[in-house]
């Protein structure tokens, strides 16, 4: 007996839609995506206020100070996993003929869960104790901060997937 294929997956297959990794992870766009991701990250950190914001800003300085270019290397290293994790949401947006930003904003919890599953796994395996400790200290509040970043992330996708 054949396994039923969900309609969005079937439409994706029939249309031959490109994945996010195909659209954004290749050498021709990768550098621009990494640059834009770093700008989004900087803007999100800068937008944080209060005691929690101070903790995030301090942790961000710690991470940036690990070594020159460290954060860029981290984004480059995580990019393919992030694109794979967000691809189902991108495909849903494409099937529904809505901008990725709109669909991501309608699903901030899914976006956060997909991205944090990757960073949780990576942080758990981190060799650098400073990075691991910093991540663990901030993880409790991470989902709300990732959800808050979804509009900027969606804007970034809309700019690059056209």
N, C-alpha and C positions, 0 to 999 in steps of 0.2 A: 504494500500500500504506500503510495507516495506521501511524503511529508508536506503538509500545507505550507505555502510560503506566504508570509504577511504581505498585504497589498503594497505598503511603501517599499518593501524590499523588491517585490516583483516589478513595480514601476521603475525603481532605480536600475534594475537589471535591464529592463526593456529599453529604457532611454539611454543606457550606457553612460550615466552621469559620472563625472570624475569625482574622486574622493578629495577631501580637504588636503590630504597628504600629497596627492597628485597635483592639486592646484597651487598649494602654498609651500610644500616641503622641498621642492626641487631647487637646484642650484640657482636658477634664474630669479627666484623670488625669496629664497631663504634668508638672505642677508637683510632684505627690506622688512621681512616679517619679524626677524629678530630685533632689528632697530625699533620697529613700531611696538613690539612687545615690551621692550625696555622703557619706551616712553609711556606706555599704558601703566606699567608697574610704578614708575616714578610718579606719575600723576595720581595714582591711587594712594600711594604712601603719603604724598604731599597733602592729600585731601583729608587725612585722618586728623582728628582733634581730640582733646581731652587727655586723660591719663592713658587710656588705651592707645590713642594715637601716638603718644610719646613713646610708649613701649614698642610699638611697631616701627616707628622711625629710628629708634635706637637699634633694634634688631636688624633693620635694613642696613644701617651703617656698618654693623658688625659683618654682615654677609658681604657687602660691597668691599669691605676692607680685608677680606681673606687673602686676596691677591689681585693684581691688575687683570682686568678682563674676566674675573671669576664669574660674575653674574651673567655676562654674555655667554660664557661657556655653559653655564647651567641651563640657560634658556635654549641654547642650541641643542644641548643634550636631551632636554625634555620635549622639544618641539614635536618630534614625530609621534611620541606617545600622546601628547595633548591633542594633536590633530586627529589621531585615531579615535581618541575618547570623545571628541566633539563631533566627529563625522556623522554619527546617527542623527544628531539634532540638525546638522547642516542638510543632510539628505531629506529629513522630514520637511524642512523649510522649502527646499527645492521642489519636492513633490506637491506641496501646498501652494507653490508659487508666491511665497512671501519672502521678504528680505531676511537673511540670517539674523540680523540684529533683532528684528521683531520677534522671531521664534525663540532666540536665546533669552530675551527679556521676559517672555511668557513662561520660561522654564528655568529660572535661576537656581533652583534647588538641584535640578538634574545636572546643570553645568557645574555647579560647585562639587557635587558628589563625584562626578566623572574626573574632574581635575585633582581633587584631593585624594582620591584613591591612588593616583599615580605618585603624588608627592609623599603620601604616607608610606607607600612601599619604598620609595627612594630614601626617605629620611630614616626609616628603620634599618636600612643597609648602609647608611652613611659612615664613612671611615673617620671623618673630621668630627671630633667630639664637640667643638664649639657650634658647628652647624646643627648637629643633632640636638644639642641642648636648647639652642635658640628656637628651632622648629617645635620641639616638644612644649616649650613655654608658651608659644603662641597658638598652638593647634586648637585649643578649646574654642577660640573665637574665629577660627579661620573660615568656617563656612559662611558666616554673615559677611565677612570681608570679601570673599570671592563672589558672593551673590551681589554685593554692591558694585563690584567691578564689571559685571556682565554688560551694562550699556557700553562702556568703553571697549570691551572685548568685541561686542557685536559691531560697533562702528569700525573697528579694525578689520573684521572679516568682510564687512560690506565694502570697504575700500579696496581690498585685495582680491576678492573673488569675482569681481565684475569681468 
